[in-house]
C-alpha cells in the first residue's frame, strides 16, 4: 500500500464556504524560492486551490498551510496548474487557472485580490467550461486545456495565443488531460464515460486510439480489454482514425 509521507492541513480564512473543488497544485521549489525572496518571505513551496462558488484562488505556504494571498476570479475556476519557472520572465512564478471558458495567468508574487492577473484569454466557446489543464514540454513549452467543448487547446504562454486545436477529440466532455513524457506530442484524454483516448495533438487526423478499462463481470472475467494493446487494424483493436 502507498505510504503517506506527510500531510498538509490548509488553514482557511473563512470556513463557512467550500474548502475547494478544483483540486490542488504545487509550485516547483525554484519558482517558490523566487516568489518568496521577491515578497520578502521565507523560501518554501506554494500550494494553490480554487473555490467554485466563491470564485477565488488561494495560495498557501506548503509547509505551514498558512494563507499567502487570495485572488478573485471572474468566472468559476475548474482547474489549476503552476507553469515551470521562468516562463513569464523576470523570475515570475505563473499560475494558470481555467475559469469558465477562459484561461487566466496569475503572477504568484503580486498581492491584491485582482492585481496578480497578468493575462486572460477566452480559449473555448462561451458556455463550454474548461475542466483540465496540463503542461506540454513540446515546442519550448505549451499550456494544454480541455473541457466541455470536447477539444484540446494548445496555448503559447509567452505570446498568449492559441497555437493549435484538436477538435472533437472525445465523445463527451474532457475531464482529464495529460501529455506523455516520452513524447509530448501525444495527449491522453479521459471523458465522462469510460473512454480514455491517446492521440497526437499536432496531427489530430492521425492514429487516435481509445483505451477501454477492464470491467469485471459476475464471474470475475474481464468484459473489455485495453484496445490499444492490440495491433493497429487488428480485429477488436479499437483503432480509430479521425
Residue, then its C-alpha position, 0 to 999 in steps of 0.5 A: x500500500x502507498x505510504x503517506x509521507x506527510x500531510x498538509x492541513x490548509x488553514x482557511x480564512x473563512x470556513x463557512x464556504x467550500x474548502x475547494x473543488x478544483x483540486x490542488x497544485x504545487x509550485x516547483x521549489x525554484x519558482x517558490x524560492x523566487x516568489x518568496x525572496x521577491x515578497x520578502x518571505x521565507x523560501x518554501x513551496x506554494x500550494x494553490x486551490x480554487x473555490x467554485x462558488x466563491x470564485x477565488x484562488x488561494x495560495x498557501x505556504x506548503x509547509x505551514x498551510x498558512x494563507x499567502x494571498x487570495x485572488x478573485x476570479x471572474x468566472x468559476x475556476x475548474x482547474x489549476x496548474x503552476x507553469x515551470x519557472x521562468x516562463x513569464x520572465x523576470x523570475x515570475x512564478x505563473x499560475x494558470x487557472x481555467x475559469x469558465x471558458x477562459x484561461x487566466x495567468x496569475x503572477x504568484x508574487x503580486x498581492x491584491x485580490x485582482x492585481x496578480x492577473x497578468x493575462x486572460x484569454x477566452x480559449x473555448x466557446x462561451x458556455x463550454x467550461x474548461x475542466x483540465x489543464x496540463x503542461x506540454x514540454x513540446x515546442x519550448x513549452x505549451x499550456x494544454x486545456x480541455x473541457x466541455x467543448x470536447x477539444x484540446x487547446x494548445x496555448x503559447x504562454x509567452x505570446x498568449x495565443x492559441x497555437x493549435x486545436x484538436x477538435x472533437x477529440x472525445x465523445x463527451x466532455x474532457x475531464x482529464x488531460x495529460x501529455x506523455x513524457x516520452x513524447x509530448x506530442x501525444x495527449x491522453x484524454x479521459x471523458x465522462x464515460x469510460x473512454x480514455x483516448x491517446x492521440x497526437x495533438x499536432x496531427x489530430x487526423x492521425x492514429x487516435x486510439x481509445x483505451x477501454x478499462x477492464x470491467x469485471x463481470x459476475x464471474x470475475x472475467x474481464x468484459x473489455x480489454x485495453x484496445x490499444x494493446x492490440x495491433x493497429x487494424x487488428x480485429x477488436x483493436x479499437x483503432x480509430x482514425x479521425 
